[in-house]
């Protein structure tokens, strides 16, 4: 999953009481939530593109056009 590795500032999240495990769990929770929409898509690539787009919108990108989140998350994930 794309959000399995947290990319965040520990100082910021410490202020609000979050830790690395909490942030990592958010990826799983988002994946579970998005899987509830699987029946809306007739092909698996449509579901994958939707997940990638939503995760791109939730990312720390400065500009969020339609393509930039998809390109960044697909080609720069580890």
Phi and psi restraints in degrees (value plus and minus 20) as a CYANA .aco file:
   2 UNK   PHI     -89.1   -49.1
   2 UNK   PSI     -47.5    -7.5
   3 UNK   PHI    -119.8   -79.8
   3 UNK   PSI       0.4    40.4
   4 UNK   PHI     -95.1   -55.1
   4 UNK   PSI     -42.6    -2.6
   5 UNK   PHI    -127.9   -87.9
   5 UNK   PSI      93.1   133.1
   6 UNK   PHI     -85.5   -45.5
   6 UNK   PSI     117.1   157.1
   7 UNK   PHI    -144.0  -104.0
   7 UNK   PSI      67.4   107.4
   8 UNK   PHI    -173.1  -133.1
   8 UNK   PSI     148.2   188.2
   9 UNK   PHI    -113.7   -73.7
   9 UNK   PSI      96.7   136.7
  10 UNK   PHI     -78.0   -38.0
  10 UNK   PSI     -52.9   -12.9
  11 UNK   PHI     -85.4   -45.4
  11 UNK   PSI     -62.3   -22.3
  12 UNK   PHI     -83.0   -43.0
  12 UNK   PSI     -68.2   -28.2
  13 UNK   PHI     -92.6   -52.6
  13 UNK   PSI     -47.3    -7.3
  14 UNK   PHI     -83.7   -43.7
  14 UNK   PSI     -54.7   -14.7
  15 UNK   PHI     -83.2   -43.2
  15 UNK   PSI     -52.4   -12.4
  16 UNK   PHI    -122.7   -82.7
  16 UNK   PSI     -14.7    25.3
  17 UNK   PHI      64.8   104.8
  17 UNK   PSI      -1.1    38.9
  18 UNK   PHI    -118.7   -78.7
  18 UNK   PSI     133.0   173.0
  19 UNK   PHI    -148.9  -108.9
  19 UNK   PSI    -198.8  -158.8
  20 UNK   PHI     -80.9   -40.9
  20 UNK   PSI     -58.9   -18.9
  21 UNK   PHI     -84.9   -44.9
  21 UNK   PSI     -58.2   -18.2
  22 UNK   PHI     -84.7   -44.7
  22 UNK   PSI     -63.2   -23.2
  23 UNK   PHI     -87.6   -47.6
  23 UNK   PSI     -61.0   -21.0
  24 UNK   PHI     -82.2   -42.2
  24 UNK   PSI     -59.3   -19.3
  25 UNK   PHI     -84.2   -44.2
  25 UNK   PSI     -48.4    -8.4
  26 UNK   PHI     -80.5   -40.5
  26 UNK   PSI     -56.4   -16.4
  27 UNK   PHI     -81.7   -41.7
  27 UNK   PSI     -64.5   -24.5
  28 UNK   PHI     -85.5   -45.5
  28 UNK   PSI     -61.8   -21.8
  29 UNK   PHI     -83.5   -43.5
  29 UNK   PSI     -61.6   -21.6
  30 UNK   PHI     -85.4   -45.4
  30 UNK   PSI     -61.7   -21.7
  31 UNK   PHI     -80.3   -40.3
  31 UNK   PSI     -61.8   -21.8
  32 UNK   PHI     -84.7   -44.7
  32 UNK   PSI     -62.6   -22.6
  33 UNK   PHI     -83.1   -43.1
  33 UNK   PSI     -66.2   -26.2
  34 UNK   PHI     -88.2   -48.2
  34 UNK   PSI     -49.1    -9.1
  35 UNK   PHI     -86.6   -46.6
  35 UNK   PSI     -40.7    -0.7
  36 UNK   PHI     -88.0   -48.0
  36 UNK   PSI     -34.3     5.7
  37 UNK   PHI    -118.8   -78.8
  37 UNK   PSI     -13.2    26.8
  38 UNK   PHI     -76.8   -36.8
  38 UNK   PSI     -55.1   -15.1
  39 UNK   PHI     -89.4   -49.4
  39 UNK   PSI     -31.8     8.2
  40 UNK   PHI     -98.0   -58.0
  40 UNK   PSI     -33.2     6.8
  41 UNK   PHI    -133.3   -93.3
  41 UNK   PSI     117.2   157.2
  42 UNK   PHI    -107.2   -67.2
  42 UNK   PSI     -36.8     3.2
  43 UNK   PHI    -150.2  -110.2
  43 UNK   PSI     131.0   171.0
  44 UNK   PHI     -87.2   -47.2
  44 UNK   PSI     -50.8   -10.8
  45 UNK   PHI     -88.4   -48.4
  45 UNK   PSI     -49.0    -9.0
  46 UNK   PHI     -86.3   -46.3
  46 UNK   PSI     -61.8   -21.8
  47 UNK   PHI     -84.4   -44.4
  47 UNK   PSI     -63.6   -23.6
  48 UNK   PHI     -81.8   -41.8
  48 UNK   PSI     -63.7   -23.7
  49 UNK   PHI     -83.7   -43.7
  49 UNK   PSI     -58.0   -18.0
  50 UNK   PHI     -83.5   -43.5
  50 UNK   PSI     -67.4   -27.4
  51 UNK   PHI     -80.1   -40.1
  51 UNK   PSI     -63.7   -23.7
  52 UNK   PHI     -83.6   -43.6
  52 UNK   PSI     -62.2   -22.2
  53 UNK   PHI     -83.9   -43.9
  53 UNK   PSI     -67.4   -27.4
  54 UNK   PHI     -82.0   -42.0
  54 UNK   PSI     -64.2   -24.2
  55 UNK   PHI     -85.8   -45.8
  55 UNK   PSI     -53.2   -13.2
  56 UNK   PHI     -86.0   -46.0
  56 UNK   PSI     -59.2   -19.2
  57 UNK   PHI     -85.3   -45.3
  57 UNK   PSI     -51.2   -11.2
  58 UNK   PHI    -106.3   -66.3
  58 UNK   PSI     -22.4    17.6
  59 UNK   PHI     -97.3   -57.3
  59 UNK   PSI    -198.3  -158.3
  60 UNK   PHI    -115.5   -75.5
  60 UNK   PSI       0.7    40.7
  61 UNK   PHI     -85.2   -45.2
  61 UNK   PSI     122.2   162.2
  62 UNK   PHI     -91.9   -51.9
  62 UNK   PSI     -61.3   -21.3
  63 UNK   PHI    -137.4   -97.4
  63 UNK   PSI     113.8   153.8
  64 UNK   PHI    -144.9  -104.9
  64 UNK   PSI      52.1    92.1
  65 UNK   PHI     -96.7   -56.7
  65 UNK   PSI    -199.4  -159.4
  66 UNK   PHI     -85.3   -45.3
  66 UNK   PSI     -62.4   -22.4
  67 UNK   PHI    -105.9   -65.9
  67 UNK   PSI     -54.9   -14.9
  68 UNK   PHI     -78.5   -38.5
  68 UNK   PSI     -65.1   -25.1
  69 UNK   PHI     -81.6   -41.6
  69 UNK   PSI     -58.2   -18.2
  70 UNK   PHI     -85.8   -45.8
  70 UNK   PSI     -67.0   -27.0
  71 UNK   PHI     -83.5   -43.5
  71 UNK   PSI     -64.2   -24.2
  72 UNK   PHI     -85.0   -45.0
  72 UNK   PSI     -65.9   -25.9
  73 UNK   PHI     -93.6   -53.6
  73 UNK   PSI     -53.3   -13.3
  74 UNK   PHI     -94.8   -54.8
  74 UNK   PSI     -61.4   -21.4
  75 UNK   PHI    -118.1   -78.1
  75 UNK   PSI     -29.9    10.1
  76 UNK   PHI    -137.2   -97.2
  76 UNK   PSI     -13.6    26.4
  77 UNK   PHI    -100.2   -60.2
  77 UNK   PSI     133.2   173.2
